[in-house]
Amino acid sequence: MSVLELHDVHKLFGDNHVLKGVDLAVDEHEVVVVIGASGSGKSTLMRTINLIERVDDGRILLNGDDITDPDVDVDKVRARIGVVFQHFNLFPHMRVIDNVTLAARKVHGTAADVARDRAVGLLEKFGLGEKVEDYPDRLSGGQQQRVAIVRAIMTEPELLLLDEITSALDPMLVGEVLDLVRDLKAQGSTMLMATHEMSFARSVADRIVFMHGGRPLEVGTPEQIFGDPQRPETREFLARITHR
Amino acid sequence: MTDRAAESAAGAAEAWAPSELELERRLTRKRASRRSVLIALVSTVVFAAVAGWLVLSSPGWADVQQAFFNPEIAKDSFPKILEGLWLNIRVLFFATIAVAVVATLLAVMRSLRGPVWFPLRALATGYTDLFRGLPVLIVLYLVGFGIPALNPENRISVAVLGTVGITLCYSAYVAEVLRAGMEAVHPSQRIAARSLGLSHAKTLRLVVIPQALRKVVPALMNDFVSMQKDVGLISVLGAVDAVRAAQIATASTYNFTPYVVAGLLFVAMSFPMIRLTDHVSARMAAREQQGGTV
């Protein structure tokens, strides 16, 4: 059974048909990278999986549970999924440690000292041990994004959604964030990520999904997609993004 | 079916129609929302019934009804009170314009930077501190009885003095709201404007204040609704407004119904503004949320 399964997912904003029947599966410990031009539906896809946007048709299964069922408790579903955003979205009025432990303490009911120990352990492991008591505005963009990732994995989510997490970063700082994602892959995290970093996509992905016109137009291993793309749209996209 | 009709039908199918599953989900959601509405309706009716029963069954209800809800007296006093309300509306109109001007000046004065402007800044700060602290009633007494005493020959109408008093107080409140709005505009906006070569004054007028106003519209509307009823306080100066008219009617009938009538008229006057405030706030919230169902 796959961790995440999408069956014929549609999403419309008014007359704008953004997702036109998306079928997709992410297996356990698998890293699936979604690529595609702006407006191809990558972000919307991420948002429907986290139930920020309600799908207009189709079904999304999280470890077999239909999370698009109207009777489902959306907060419970979201507690099972970790999300990292393009703009970090750390809470500026909380210290790093409080940002990271918030969900553990207030949603999962973990004791404060237990949550703190685990958070400090994770932060130290990812080179943020010095920053535990700092407020987010004292951190660089790369550090903030790493804190945001630690916040997302703190509660051991079944699935991690990474939505263009390096797009708002200085090129110098992209590397440290991507190294962290590699570490997560090595530990066996299940991830679905949207990105414009093609070389990173190539090195970290088990499978690449090329979104075009609201559909996954081509799916395959990085070798297939980057080495021998079958669709003209894929070839055109890759030519445009790599020859800038 | 003609070929063309078949073609367009095929096109429509291509354009996607909701599946059985989606239709079932929509039905479930509709049922759930219908259930919520029903529960809200029933609980409202039950609450109203209990509250009504408690009042109506109290031993003094008959006397209270006679003293506060007498339809005869309400009908008789209504024209005079309505006439008084017209005075309130005029006072409100002029006070609103005056407050808008004075408050903007105060807010701008308080936001001036640099040592040259210290006197103006201090003046504005002192003003807002003083008039936010003073009870409106005391300001009205001081203005209403103090200013005429300065020059007993020329009598100024009490309605004008009341307008001045209300303006003095509310300018201080509104100036603070505006200043908070101006400070909430991100500093990068000022930097961008100054980088284009706009002066401090033009930056304020063209870039900062328009954005500040948008941020504080709900707070400003709240102050306006509050002012709408505080214009009733000018009755203490002897102006025959709605409250004063009600007082006169009460004195001649030994019945409190005219006050209830005046109160209802004030509520009716503020009602459109309150609804408008809600509407504007909701629209702004919706715009900032940019979709999403969180």
Interface residues (C-beta under 8 A of the other chain):
Chain A: D8 H10 F13 H17 K20 G21 R47 L51 I52 E53 R54 D56 D57 G58 R59 T68 D69 P70 D71
Chain B: W16 P18 S19 L21 E22 R25 T28 R29 A32 G291 G292 T293 V294
